[in-house]
Amino acid sequence: MSEVRNHLTEKRERDLQFEKEFMPFATSLYNFAFRLSMDEDDASDLVQDTYLKAYRFFNSYQPGTNAKAWLFRILKNTFINEFRRKSKLPIKVDYQDVESYYNSDDVDEPATTDLRSETVRELLGDEVAKALNSIDVDFRTVIVLCDIEGFTYEEMAKILDIPIGTVRSRLHRARQLLKQQLIEYARNHGYTANDRPEDGD
């Protein structure tokens, strides 16, 4: 009986710790899942699967570390392994032409617009969402992780399993693609500052 009680006590403690560490990020996970899958039902399934896997492998998580990044990594892998292959894969945009430069560890930060500080603040959310949904999922993902969720380059590299230089190049290109999508809308609403893509893009 004592073993059973100890087991139940350990399970309750585990469940409480799991809820404390992970449940506050449910909304952010759903938003990320929806941006990846573009489907409400698939997004809900992705979040559910993410939490199930997180619970299953909770022993491998170090309490007090970056729970949000850990969950986002699980969700991203679940999307790639289970959901993305079930639908038609989007055509990949070729970003190799800018990637080599940004793969240098000591390269300066790219001089591109941070959506939190300018575009999203000034443009209507619906228009930004439509523009964001129109770009390739790989670029959409880095925009969401950096400019909406606020992850650092290092965290994004771990979540996406790519080098930091690749994170830089994708984010640079993604912001330019999104900016191009929003130019016409911005002009129609009187926004003229910084509404021209950089030369060469």
Secondary structure, DSSP 8 states (H G I E B T S, - for coil): -HHHHHHHHHHHHHHHHHHHHHGGGHHHHHHHHHHHH--HHHHHHHHHHHHHHHHHTGGGS-TTS-HHHHHHHHHHHHIIIIIGGGS--------HHHHHHHT-TT--------TTTTHHHHS-HHHHHHHHHHS-HHHHHHHIIIIIT---HHHHHHHHTS-HHHHHHHHHHHHHHHHHHHHHHHHHTT--TT-S--TT-
